Amino acid sequence: MSLSDRLDDGGSSRKERRPTIATTALHYEAHAINESYEDAYFYEPGAYMAHLVQLIKNRMQLPSTISNNKNNTNNKNDTILSSCVRRRILDIGGGTGNFARALIESIEDPTKTTTTTSSSTTSSLPLLPVEIIVVDPFLDPTNTMNTSSSHCYEQHPVPATENASLLLLPSPLRFVKASAEDFLEEPTTTRTDETSSPSSSSSFSWWRQAGSYHQILMKEMVHHLDAKDRVDIFRAMYQGLAQWPTTTTPVDDNNNQSSSNDDGNDDDDKTPVPSLLIVTRPQVEIDYPLWDEARQVWKDNQPSVDELVQDLQTAGFRDICHTLESYPCRISLQRWQSMVQNRFWSTFTNFSDDELKSACDQIASDYQDRIDDEGSIHFEDRLVFLTAYK
């Protein structure tokens, strides 16, 4: 029986193919152990990631550069306090934090200098205006804690003070071992210390206390939520959000800022900061080199945009809108086949090794017209960007 014929086999094969919570957990745990997830085309550093960073940065209205505090105040303590205000983003299902790190690094500091002391080298510039908390149930703290940007706290010189001193402030990138389903439970309030390591952060919930975060990013993970839980998860996220108190000048996907009005009033050029950004893929209109049964598994497991919009509205979100972004991909056929056989997406979790090998042979046959002389296969990656406001 061919792969496509199995779709007509009483529906039983289709039901078995759909990833369950257990098989999805095993899928990501295996990638975490082997450190193989970031090797896939869509998750490695390069032109694709840079493009996606810019799209997400613009949708979330993140600053392009670090700017000095412009508040006109004679109170040095007020200046210090205002310079320490950060927009906190929860990156739900953020994995290794590589993408969150790329977002942070995309915020340029045009005047960066360093001052060296006898014990360390510290930045002498204003604090980064954004911090991202990566929330992932399969987080391996032995990996993330070995990177300098994952240290819980960092030192920053206090600006404009008579006596040189240092502020101990949270790092712009931190990690919590937890899942989106944690929002189904009331946040614990017995401990408020934020200095714990990722391995113990899930024992309390400082990261999701009411009013403790300003934005939520759900990148390529919403399809893992059980449909019956989505509204409750979205509602709890909504209730915990603090609205970012400022607006920002919008930029397009080429990172061009809107120009000022002739009267010098920029208010009309500013837009509210979205509370939630979901990045996902279409349920049906996909262009990836797959086979019929894999496309059916994809469709069964991927919620439609209409379903997500309805769930968000029920949860209380407003002004929900979505766009579709396409990116032309070119990758060697051999690498694509290897990614499929390594099950880089959970879509392939419940296919056996032999079935995936057979499917890859079928891909080579079915997509001959998309394979160029150098052995690369061409297709479009299509992403749905869905924003919502509190």
TISEMAR-516707 format. One line per field, with one value per residue (C-alpha): x, y, z; residue number from 1. Coordinates in nm, 3 decimals. Example, Ala and Ser with C-alpha at 12.3 -4.5 7.8 and 13.67 -1.06 7.14 Angstrom:
REM residues 2
xx	1.230 / 1.367 $
yy	-0.450 / -0.106 $
zz	0.780 / 0.714 $
seq	1 / 2 $
//
This chain:
REM residues 390
xx	0.000 / 0.143 / 0.171 / -0.116 / -0.337 / -0.317 / -0.531 / -0.821 / -0.752 / -1.056 / -0.898 / -0.699 / -0.357 / -0.442 / -0.539 / -0.218 / -0.005 / -0.126 / 0.127 / 0.004 / 0.122 / 0.341 / 0.497 / 0.550 / 0.731 / 0.952 / 1.016 / 1.151 / 1.332 / 1.520 / 1.621 / 1.727 / 1.947 / 2.106 / 2.121 / 1.989 / 1.687 / 1.884 / 2.058 / 1.742 / 1.724 / 1.451 / 1.627 / 1.994 / 2.161 / 2.154 / 1.949 / 1.622 / 1.658 / 1.767 / 1.455 / 1.232 / 1.397 / 1.318 / 0.955 / 0.895 / 1.086 / 0.865 / 0.537 / 0.621 / 0.735 / 1.073 / 1.326 / 1.591 / 1.856 / 1.932 / 1.866 / 1.972 / 1.705 / 1.540 / 1.334 / 1.390 / 1.439 / 1.666 / 1.623 / 1.913 / 1.725 / 1.434 / 1.677 / 1.830 / 1.490 / 1.350 / 1.660 / 1.598 / 1.241 / 1.232 / 0.969 / 0.939 / 0.853 / 0.759 / 0.885 / 0.659 / 0.812 / 1.134 / 1.352 / 1.723 / 1.671 / 1.871 / 1.594 / 1.534 / 1.906 / 1.899 / 1.613 / 1.809 / 2.126 / 1.931 / 1.879 / 2.186 / 2.384 / 2.545 / 2.757 / 2.878 / 3.186 / 3.322 / 3.501 / 3.744 / 3.781 / 4.026 / 3.778 / 3.557 / 3.458 / 3.117 / 2.909 / 2.895 / 2.576 / 2.207 / 2.037 / 1.889 / 1.520 / 1.392 / 1.423 / 1.304 / 1.208 / 1.235 / 0.973 / 1.017 / 0.932 / 1.229 / 1.490 / 1.830 / 1.983 / 2.329 / 2.325 / 2.170 / 2.359 / 2.689 / 2.620 / 2.709 / 2.372 / 2.181 / 2.327 / 2.044 / 2.187 / 2.441 / 2.609 / 2.541 / 2.708 / 2.465 / 2.462 / 2.505 / 2.584 / 2.840 / 2.969 / 3.043 / 2.835 / 2.677 / 2.318 / 2.248 / 1.981 / 1.829 / 2.002 / 1.808 / 1.779 / 1.665 / 1.515 / 1.231 / 1.162 / 0.785 / 0.514 / 0.220 / -0.004 / 0.131 / -0.109 / -0.394 / -0.297 / -0.295 / 0.057 / 0.221 / 0.303 / 0.504 / 0.834 / 0.926 / 1.301 / 1.399 / 1.757 / 1.688 / 1.843 / 1.626 / 1.620 / 1.430 / 1.236 / 0.927 / 0.882 / 0.744 / 0.602 / 0.754 / 0.760 / 0.380 / 0.259 / -0.020 / 0.125 / 0.480 / 0.506 / 0.416 / 0.420 / 0.398 / 0.561 / 0.435 / 0.654 / 0.573 / 0.424 / 0.051 / -0.032 / 0.102 / -0.173 / -0.469 / -0.772 / -0.978 / -0.716 / -0.642 / -0.905 / -0.815 / -0.442 / -0.505 / -0.734 / -0.474 / -0.211 / -0.446 / -0.519 / -0.150 / -0.047 / 0.060 / 0.013 / 0.336 / 0.288 / 0.437 / 0.375 / 0.642 / 0.694 / 0.605 / 0.855 / 0.800 / 0.960 / 1.258 / 1.318 / 1.221 / 1.064 / 0.763 / 0.850 / 0.741 / 0.448 / 0.524 / 0.382 / 0.638 / 0.373 / 0.458 / 0.152 / -0.028 / 0.275 / 0.273 / 0.091 / 0.012 / 0.243 / 0.068 / 0.021 / 0.053 / 0.219 / 0.150 / 0.369 / 0.239 / 0.182 / -0.129 / -0.343 / -0.382 / -0.208 / 0.148 / 0.421 / 0.669 / 0.796 / 0.585 / 0.367 / -0.009 / -0.013 / 0.222 / 0.008 / -0.297 / -0.117 / -0.020 / -0.380 / -0.515 / -0.266 / -0.262 / -0.543 / -0.685 / -0.648 / -1.023 / -1.008 / -0.724 / -0.898 / -1.218 / -1.029 / -0.843 / -1.165 / -1.328 / -1.027 / -1.073 / -0.820 / -0.922 / -0.811 / -0.694 / -0.543 / -0.328 / -0.108 / 0.064 / 0.435 / 0.617 / 0.987 / 1.149 / 1.356 / 1.631 / 1.787 / 1.967 / 1.731 / 1.966 / 1.953 / 1.574 / 1.545 / 1.783 / 1.575 / 1.260 / 1.426 / 1.555 / 1.195 / 1.277 / 0.903 / 0.667 / 0.459 / 0.697 / 0.705 / 0.484 / 0.628 / 0.874 / 1.228 / 1.137 / 0.827 / 1.025 / 1.291 / 1.020 / 0.857 / 1.187 / 1.223 / 0.871 / 0.956 / 1.251 / 1.016 / 0.716 / 0.913 / 1.152 / 1.032 / 1.144 / 1.494 / 1.758 / 2.079 / 2.271 / 2.043 / 1.858 / 1.483 / 1.277 / 0.963 / 0.795 / 0.787 / 0.456 / 0.406 / 0.094 / 0.156 / -0.133 / -0.133 / -0.376 / -0.416 / -0.535 $
yy	0.000 / 0.339 / 0.627 / 0.815 / 0.503 / 0.474 / 0.782 / 0.572 / 0.292 / 0.357 / 0.665 / 0.457 / 0.547 / 0.916 / 0.895 / 0.715 / 0.971 / 1.272 / 1.369 / 1.334 / 1.531 / 1.236 / 1.188 / 1.561 / 1.569 / 1.279 / 1.454 / 1.773 / 1.594 / 1.388 / 1.702 / 1.870 / 1.576 / 1.556 / 1.936 / 1.880 / 2.109 / 2.423 / 2.243 / 2.255 / 2.517 / 2.722 / 2.751 / 2.810 / 3.152 / 3.289 / 3.489 / 3.318 / 3.384 / 3.743 / 3.796 / 3.646 / 3.849 / 4.168 / 4.067 / 3.980 / 4.282 / 4.508 / 4.334 / 4.364 / 4.725 / 4.660 / 4.944 / 4.932 / 5.100 / 5.175 / 5.542 / 5.748 / 5.855 / 6.170 / 6.255 / 6.614 / 6.578 / 6.733 / 6.440 / 6.199 / 5.919 / 5.960 / 5.944 / 5.624 / 5.468 / 5.553 / 5.417 / 5.082 / 5.037 / 4.743 / 4.592 / 4.229 / 3.972 / 3.611 / 3.388 / 3.086 / 2.767 / 2.954 / 2.642 / 2.709 / 3.085 / 3.128 / 3.325 / 3.541 / 3.609 / 3.713 / 3.955 / 4.114 / 4.138 / 4.309 / 4.612 / 4.810 / 5.035 / 5.301 / 5.451 / 5.137 / 5.172 / 4.971 / 5.055 / 4.812 / 4.766 / 4.550 / 4.265 / 4.289 / 4.473 / 4.640 / 4.842 / 5.216 / 5.265 / 5.272 / 4.945 / 4.747 / 4.849 / 4.493 / 4.171 / 3.832 / 3.542 / 3.218 / 2.973 / 2.616 / 2.278 / 2.102 / 2.352 / 2.205 / 2.438 / 2.289 / 2.436 / 2.778 / 2.854 / 2.813 / 3.118 / 3.461 / 3.613 / 3.366 / 3.477 / 3.587 / 3.927 / 4.164 / 4.486 / 4.825 / 5.155 / 5.409 / 5.716 / 6.075 / 6.008 / 6.182 / 5.856 / 5.579 / 5.272 / 4.972 / 4.858 / 4.485 / 4.432 / 4.133 / 4.006 / 4.080 / 3.705 / 3.459 / 3.111 / 2.934 / 2.564 / 2.568 / 2.533 / 2.730 / 2.490 / 2.642 / 2.929 / 2.688 / 2.712 / 3.015 / 3.162 / 3.086 / 3.386 / 3.226 / 3.332 / 3.639 / 3.588 / 3.602 / 3.487 / 3.114 / 2.897 / 2.755 / 2.412 / 2.548 / 2.841 / 2.627 / 2.579 / 2.933 / 3.168 / 3.514 / 3.530 / 3.519 / 3.719 / 3.959 / 4.272 / 4.134 / 4.111 / 4.338 / 4.119 / 3.753 / 3.585 / 3.242 / 3.145 / 2.819 / 2.655 / 2.733 / 2.410 / 2.216 / 2.349 / 2.122 / 2.283 / 2.246 / 2.440 / 2.724 / 2.971 / 2.920 / 2.961 / 3.274 / 3.413 / 3.365 / 3.527 / 3.818 / 3.867 / 3.876 / 4.130 / 4.479 / 4.729 / 4.888 / 5.255 / 5.404 / 5.388 / 5.366 / 5.493 / 5.205 / 5.068 / 4.863 / 4.527 / 4.704 / 4.876 / 5.221 / 5.448 / 5.661 / 6.026 / 6.300 / 6.527 / 6.879 / 7.026 / 6.834 / 6.622 / 6.254 / 6.123 / 6.031 / 5.828 / 5.613 / 5.289 / 5.089 / 4.803 / 4.467 / 4.250 / 3.916 / 3.794 / 3.443 / 3.321 / 3.002 / 2.841 / 2.793 / 2.488 / 2.402 / 2.637 / 2.518 / 2.474 / 2.241 / 1.932 / 1.674 / 1.378 / 1.334 / 1.164 / 1.417 / 1.700 / 1.539 / 1.508 / 1.874 / 1.977 / 1.768 / 1.919 / 2.283 / 2.513 / 2.746 / 3.122 / 3.154 / 2.917 / 3.111 / 3.446 / 3.312 / 3.170 / 3.498 / 3.699 / 3.464 / 3.510 / 3.887 / 4.008 / 4.286 / 4.434 / 4.095 / 4.098 / 3.866 / 3.873 / 3.606 / 3.639 / 3.427 / 3.361 / 3.187 / 2.893 / 2.708 / 2.407 / 2.099 / 1.808 / 1.587 / 1.821 / 1.848 / 1.471 / 1.446 / 1.699 / 1.497 / 1.171 / 1.339 / 1.447 / 1.817 / 1.888 / 1.698 / 1.626 / 1.337 / 1.199 / 0.896 / 0.783 / 0.495 / 0.522 / 0.306 / 0.514 / 0.835 / 0.691 / 0.585 / 0.928 / 1.101 / 0.891 / 0.995 / 1.363 / 1.335 / 1.192 / 1.419 / 1.745 / 1.696 / 2.019 / 2.211 / 2.070 / 2.279 / 2.168 / 2.199 / 1.957 / 2.220 / 2.215 / 2.536 / 2.614 / 2.891 / 2.914 / 3.073 / 3.221 / 3.365 / 3.668 / 3.721 / 4.020 / 4.096 / 4.368 / 4.386 $
zz	0.000 / -0.098 / 0.144 / -0.017 / -0.030 / 0.348 / 0.378 / 0.257 / 0.504 / 0.722 / 0.871 / 1.119 / 0.983 / 0.992 / 1.357 / 1.448 / 1.262 / 1.452 / 1.722 / 2.078 / 2.381 / 2.476 / 2.133 / 2.092 / 2.426 / 2.320 / 1.988 / 2.146 / 2.427 / 2.170 / 1.980 / 2.305 / 2.401 / 2.056 / 2.015 / 1.663 / 1.642 / 1.561 / 1.274 / 1.062 / 0.787 / 0.955 / 1.291 / 1.212 / 1.182 / 0.829 / 0.581 / 0.670 / 1.042 / 0.981 / 0.769 / 1.037 / 1.311 / 1.121 / 1.062 / 1.427 / 1.552 / 1.343 / 1.433 / 1.803 / 1.755 / 1.914 / 1.902 / 1.632 / 1.844 / 2.205 / 2.269 / 2.567 / 2.810 / 2.673 / 2.977 / 3.083 / 3.456 / 3.714 / 3.951 / 3.906 / 4.081 / 3.837 / 3.546 / 3.679 / 3.744 / 3.401 / 3.230 / 3.402 / 3.277 / 3.041 / 2.821 / 2.932 / 2.667 / 2.734 / 2.453 / 2.498 / 2.358 / 2.282 / 2.291 / 2.321 / 2.316 / 1.995 / 1.828 / 2.136 / 2.149 / 1.781 / 1.856 / 2.139 / 1.933 / 1.652 / 1.877 / 1.785 / 2.014 / 1.791 / 2.071 / 2.241 / 2.457 / 2.746 / 3.064 / 3.216 / 3.589 / 3.778 / 3.794 / 3.489 / 3.174 / 3.181 / 2.941 / 3.006 / 2.806 / 2.900 / 2.986 / 2.696 / 2.681 / 2.629 / 2.825 / 2.702 / 2.926 / 2.730 / 2.859 / 2.741 / 2.899 / 2.738 / 2.845 / 2.927 / 3.189 / 3.135 / 2.784 / 2.846 / 3.165 / 2.984 / 2.769 / 2.899 / 2.807 / 3.025 / 3.359 / 3.582 / 3.672 / 3.523 / 3.636 / 3.476 / 3.569 / 3.709 / 3.478 / 3.591 / 3.954 / 4.167 / 4.311 / 4.066 / 4.145 / 3.980 / 3.950 / 3.973 / 3.706 / 3.527 / 3.217 / 2.895 / 2.828 / 3.091 / 3.093 / 3.270 / 3.239 / 3.206 / 2.942 / 2.807 / 3.000 / 3.323 / 3.253 / 3.329 / 3.697 / 3.923 / 3.953 / 4.284 / 4.498 / 4.777 / 4.626 / 4.423 / 4.385 / 4.017 / 4.061 / 4.049 / 3.782 / 3.501 / 3.664 / 3.964 / 3.813 / 3.754 / 4.131 / 4.146 / 3.886 / 3.915 / 3.536 / 3.498 / 3.794 / 3.703 / 3.548 / 3.527 / 3.148 / 2.859 / 2.548 / 2.454 / 2.157 / 2.049 / 1.758 / 1.579 / 1.886 / 1.903 / 1.715 / 2.013 / 2.241 / 2.296 / 2.130 / 2.448 / 2.648 / 2.408 / 2.529 / 2.895 / 2.820 / 2.614 / 2.884 / 3.157 / 2.936 / 2.872 / 3.242 / 3.333 / 3.070 / 3.166 / 2.887 / 2.771 / 2.868 / 2.554 / 2.184 / 1.921 / 1.571 / 1.337 / 1.088 / 0.778 / 0.705 / 0.550 / 0.886 / 0.754 / 1.016 / 0.933 / 0.873 / 1.112 / 1.045 / 0.924 / 1.245 / 1.450 / 1.619 / 1.578 / 1.760 / 1.439 / 1.328 / 1.639 / 1.700 / 2.016 / 2.100 / 2.039 / 2.347 / 2.168 / 1.851 / 1.724 / 1.440 / 1.286 / 0.948 / 0.733 / 0.787 / 0.420 / 0.179 / 0.239 / -0.021 / 0.150 / -0.035 / 0.147 / 0.062 / 0.096 / 0.434 / 0.590 / 0.455 / 0.616 / 0.951 / 0.918 / 0.850 / 1.141 / 1.384 / 1.268 / 1.385 / 1.124 / 1.151 / 1.201 / 1.499 / 1.658 / 1.605 / 1.763 / 2.062 / 2.116 / 2.100 / 2.351 / 2.580 / 2.574 / 2.317 / 2.078 / 1.746 / 1.621 / 1.275 / 1.067 / 0.761 / 0.553 / 0.480 / 0.221 / 0.189 / -0.112 / 0.010 / -0.171 / -0.002 / -0.128 / -0.179 / 0.019 / 0.318 / 0.303 / 0.297 / 0.591 / 0.788 / 0.722 / 0.823 / 1.139 / 1.213 / 1.244 / 1.267 / 1.495 / 1.184 / 1.116 / 1.470 / 1.418 / 1.086 / 1.105 / 0.969 / 0.670 / 0.597 / 0.604 / 0.375 / 0.130 / 0.159 / 0.080 / -0.234 / -0.328 / -0.271 / -0.511 / -0.773 / -0.718 / -0.709 / -1.000 / -1.159 / -0.849 / -0.832 / -1.009 / -1.180 / -0.855 / -0.676 / -0.471 / -0.422 / -0.428 / -0.227 / -0.029 / 0.346 / 0.444 / 0.789 / 0.949 / 1.173 / 1.411 / 1.648 / 1.931 / 2.193 / 2.551 $
seq	1 / 2 / 3 / 4 / 5 / 6 / 7 / 8 / 9 / 10 / 11 / 12 / 13 / 14 / 15 / 16 / 17 / 18 / 19 / 20 / 21 / 22 / 23 / 24 / 25 / 26 / 27 / 28 / 29 / 30 / 31 / 32 / 33 / 34 / 35 / 36 / 37 / 38 / 39 / 40 / 41 / 42 / 43 / 44 / 45 / 46 / 47 / 48 / 49 / 50 / 51 / 52 / 53 / 54 / 55 / 56 / 57 / 58 / 59 / 60 / 61 / 62 / 63 / 64 / 65 / 66 / 67 / 68 / 69 / 70 / 71 / 72 / 73 / 74 / 75 / 76 / 77 / 78 / 79 / 80 / 81 / 82 / 83 / 84 / 85 / 86 / 87 / 88 / 89 / 90 / 91 / 92 / 93 / 94 / 95 / 96 / 97 / 98 / 99 / 100 / 101 / 102 / 103 / 104 / 105 / 106 / 107 / 108 / 109 / 110 / 111 / 112 / 113 / 114 / 115 / 116 / 117 / 118 / 119 / 120 / 121 / 122 / 123 / 124 / 125 / 126 / 127 / 128 / 129 / 130 / 131 / 132 / 133 / 134 / 135 / 136 / 137 / 138 / 139 / 140 / 141 / 142 / 143 / 144 / 145 / 146 / 147 / 148 / 149 / 150 / 151 / 152 / 153 / 154 / 155 / 156 / 157 / 158 / 159 / 160 / 161 / 162 / 163 / 164 / 165 / 166 / 167 / 168 / 169 / 170 / 171 / 172 / 173 / 174 / 175 / 176 / 177 / 178 / 179 / 180 / 181 / 182 / 183 / 184 / 185 / 186 / 187 / 188 / 189 / 190 / 191 / 192 / 193 / 194 / 195 / 196 / 197 / 198 / 199 / 200 / 201 / 202 / 203 / 204 / 205 / 206 / 207 / 208 / 209 / 210 / 211 / 212 / 213 / 214 / 215 / 216 / 217 / 218 / 219 / 220 / 221 / 222 / 223 / 224 / 225 / 226 / 227 / 228 / 229 / 230 / 231 / 232 / 233 / 234 / 235 / 236 / 237 / 238 / 239 / 240 / 241 / 242 / 243 / 244 / 245 / 246 / 247 / 248 / 249 / 250 / 251 / 252 / 253 / 254 / 255 / 256 / 257 / 258 / 259 / 260 / 261 / 262 / 263 / 264 / 265 / 266 / 267 / 268 / 269 / 270 / 271 / 272 / 273 / 274 / 275 / 276 / 277 / 278 / 279 / 280 / 281 / 282 / 283 / 284 / 285 / 286 / 287 / 288 / 289 / 290 / 291 / 292 / 293 / 294 / 295 / 296 / 297 / 298 / 299 / 300 / 301 / 302 / 303 / 304 / 305 / 306 / 307 / 308 / 309 / 310 / 311 / 312 / 313 / 314 / 315 / 316 / 317 / 318 / 319 / 320 / 321 / 322 / 323 / 324 / 325 / 326 / 327 / 328 / 329 / 330 / 331 / 332 / 333 / 334 / 335 / 336 / 337 / 338 / 339 / 340 / 341 / 342 / 343 / 344 / 345 / 346 / 347 / 348 / 349 / 350 / 351 / 352 / 353 / 354 / 355 / 356 / 357 / 358 / 359 / 360 / 361 / 362 / 363 / 364 / 365 / 366 / 367 / 368 / 369 / 370 / 371 / 372 / 373 / 374 / 375 / 376 / 377 / 378 / 379 / 380 / 381 / 382 / 383 / 384 / 385 / 386 / 387 / 388 / 389 / 390 $
//
